Amino acid sequence: MNSAEEPLIANPDAGDDPDREDGYADDADDDDDDESAALQKQGDESSPGLFIWLLACSAGISGLLFGYDTGVISATLVSIGTSLSGKTLTSLDKSIITSSTSLFALLVSPFASLLADSLGRKRVILVADMLFITGALLQAGSATVASMVAGRSIVGAAVGGASFVVPLYIAELAPAAHRGRLVTTTVVFITLGQVVAYIVGWLFGEYGSKETAWRWMVGLGAVPAAVQLCILFLMPETPRWLVKVGRSAAARGVIERVSGKHAGLERHVDATLKSIEMEVREEQQARRSRRDHGAPGRIKWPDSLVELLRIRRNRRALAIACLLQGLQQLCGFNSLMYFSATIFTLLGFPIPTLTSLVVAVTNFAFTLIALVYIDRIGRRRILLWSIPFMILGLLLAGYGFSFIELSSDSTADTAPSAHGAALVVLVSIMLYVAGYAVGLGNVPWMQSELFALNVRSLGSGIATATNWGANFVIGLTFLLLMDALTPTWTFVLYAVICAAGYGLIWSFYPETSGLSLEEAATLLEDDNWGVR
Ligand SMILES: O[C@H]1[C@H](O)[C@@H](O)[C@H](O)[C@@H](O)[C@H]1O
């Protein structure tokens, strides 16, 4: 058994409560708990301090890479020409090159969660950086389609690991009152990475040499990864992981540093540490009791999977996290990210790559707005407010498309009415993207706050895999749907998916804003899923 699975907490207050079969709450400690929760909250609500912002930004570089590597592919594909395997890329080559990234992200994310539990959150960021660098260099030096696919797959593995571990890392370090905002920083970096990728793609595409432009586009991804690799040595491990492996003294030091300076710091640190230790202890007891009641042998990862699926609140957390992550992709946003240039070509815009920059910039700008308001408005509420705008945008875009005759050579009817309709589509796409960016674009990444510590890493890993699975499906089916259903009905289909998602969120997703990770994880015990 690895050390992460068997914490070594030496806590003088540690009380075993044999009456609790699940080991989750201990009545005798209730008054203490209330006091420490109040103290923890008091410290949490003070300003988060420079150090935690620096940490969120350093970790956010992974988000920048995620956004850059997923965004840069559209410009790369149109600039490769005959540089790979001495031939023009076929549609199949393009699809495989594009989707290998999401496929590997999908395959790697659940396994990265095992690494994050045994080696720590920080080391997964380190491994991801090395993969980002290797993948970028391999792509830049590719002479064949096969080596390009290998490079994209390695980058995909890095994106899969980083996209799951960075929100987890930040959520475990952040004070509760600012956690939403700090996790949203990652999404700000992702969307910034996409803007940068579009600009780099456009600049190199317009002004670079035909032979080497695309090599620069993909190779540049190595730079931020190398920078992060250097900074990483200054970044701490999360207190929750440290407590889990029995290093409470080190955890205390980290909590002190991220709490910022405020009155009562010492007591706040004590309270935070105590509540983490309590959660770990309760999980140890629960695990021990489950082992005594049957499951023989040592707890290995399939056992944490069993815990995830057998305990009601864990199962619910997983259902919600997967629902949100699935919806984030199935609402169709990334079809715009990957194919907006194709769409705007169909609509007859003169410089489609520039027009598609509108999508990336709107996404980035509205993610910044989410950054400011997410903790004030709350996760559930921001989703319930923003999804109707997405639905409206999709329906209007579908309506606009119905006025445009797409001819067989894939160019739009150039009649004045078609120009008007193209503008309607552009504006409604912006409305949809804005709605997406303030809600669905970022809230699902707060997934780790739904899970109890013992299953947090595995649960987040599976939810991240759901995100990449749905991303893969959307990337693969969008153009086919446009052909089979027409653009109008494709957009209507995405609107229907959003409406169904709205209903599910309304029924099952409780508000977790402002709660400590330990409180958020217990909310799902309620019969009504903590929704009312
Ligand atoms: O949160 C991010 C962000 O919204 C990106 O713009 C999108 O491309 C990703 O798929 C998503 O996970």
The ligand as an ORCA input file, in Angstrom:
! r2SCAN-3c Opt
* xyz 0 1
  O     -13.372     25.160    -19.657
  C     -12.795     25.035    -20.921
  C     -13.025     26.264    -21.723
  O     -14.353     26.583    -21.697
  C     -12.520     26.107    -23.114
  O     -12.824     27.237    -23.868
  C     -13.042     24.873    -23.809
  O     -12.461     24.739    -25.058
  C     -12.757     23.650    -22.982
  O     -13.260     22.500    -23.597
  C     -13.330     23.794    -21.599
  O     -13.028     22.671    -20.852
*
